[in-house]
Amino acid sequence: MPSPDAQRLAHVRLARSQGIGPVTFLKLLELHGDAANALDALLGGTHAKKVGSIDDAVSELAAASKLGATTVYLGDPAYPSRLAAIPDAPPILHCLGDISLLEGPTLAVVGARNASGAGLKLTRTIATALGEAGIWIASGLARGIDAAAHSAAIETGTIACLAGGLDIVYPRENQQLYENIRSKGLLVSEMPPGTKPQARHFPRRNRIISGLSDGTLVIEAAARSGSLITARLAGEHGREIFAVPGSPLDPRSAGGNRLIKDGAILVRNADDIINELSTSTASRPQVKFSDTKSKKKPANLSAPAQSPNPANLITILSPSPIHIDEIVLLCDGAADSILAELQLLELDGKVARHSGGRFSKIM
C-alpha cells in the first residue's frame, strides 16, 4: 500500500487530536488554510502532546485499507455534499462498499428496537417502495426498525452508519445483515477501525444518518428515544421530518405522535414521502463544502478545547432555555463535544431541547 501523503496524515492527526471535534476541526481549517498548517500551529504551541501521533494516523489508514475501505476527507470532492453541509460534519469518513451511494436521493429510516410486528411490516413495505422509486435508505444497523429498513433496501441501495469502527458489528445478531450491506450497499463510520461502540458514540452516529439524508422518517419511537434525536438533527440540518402515527396507548408511538403534533409530515405510505421529497429537494440549493482558505479567523483556536463535564453542563443549565452558543462560552469547551454531551443528557431525561438551538434543565 502506498504511503498516505503528508496532507492526509495531517488531516487524520488533527481529527484525532485530544479536544478537537468536528466543529473545532473546521474552524482550525478556516483559520490556518489546511490541516497541515493547523497541525503545525498546534505542534508549535503548548498542547503538542495532545496532537494525534503519526504512527496512530498511519495505523488507522492502513487498517481501513486492509478492510478494503475508502477514506474520504472533509473538503475533498468525494466527500458527500449533504453531509458536508451540516455544521459538525465528520472530518473523516471511512466507507466500505458502494461509495456511489454517498450521493443520491436518500431517506433516513429510524425507530424502535423493540418494534411491533405491524411496525416492522410497514417499514419493509415503505423501504421497498422507496427503493423502487430510486430513493436509498440510510439507518444505523440497530435491531428492529433499522434492520427491517436495511433488509428491504439491500437490492436497491442502503447505507448503514456505524457507531464503532467499520470492522465492529453491533449488535452481533446483525452479522449477516452487515455482510449483505458490505457486499451490496455501503457501511460508513467516522471512527477508526477497531473502535468498539460506546454510549456517547450513538448521538454522533445519528447526525451522520441525518446528514447523509434528504429527510428522516420515524417509525415507532418512545418519548425518550435516540430516533427523536436523529429527527431533531434533521430539522436543524434543514431536512424534512416524517413520522408514522400510532395508537396513543402504545408507548412506542409516543415519539412519532409528538413529532407530528410539532409539525412533522404524517406518513401513511411511501407516496407521502416521495411526493414531499421530490418537491423539497428540487427547491433546495445544493450546499457545498465552504472554502477552507476563508479569511475569517475565529479567535482562540490555536489549541484544543477541553471536553465538557456533564455535571458542569447540568450546573450551567436552568429551567429557562439557553442557546447552545452561550452554553459553549460558559463551558469554555469544544462545541461539538458539548452538543454530544447535551444529547446524552437529553436521552437520560435530564435536559430538554427547544427550537432555535436552545436547551434547558429538566427539574
Summary of the structure (lengths in Angstrom):
residues: 363
radius of gyration: 20.0
end to end distance: 55.6
largest distance: 60.3
contacts: 1268
relative contact order: 0.13
helix: 46%
strand: 14%
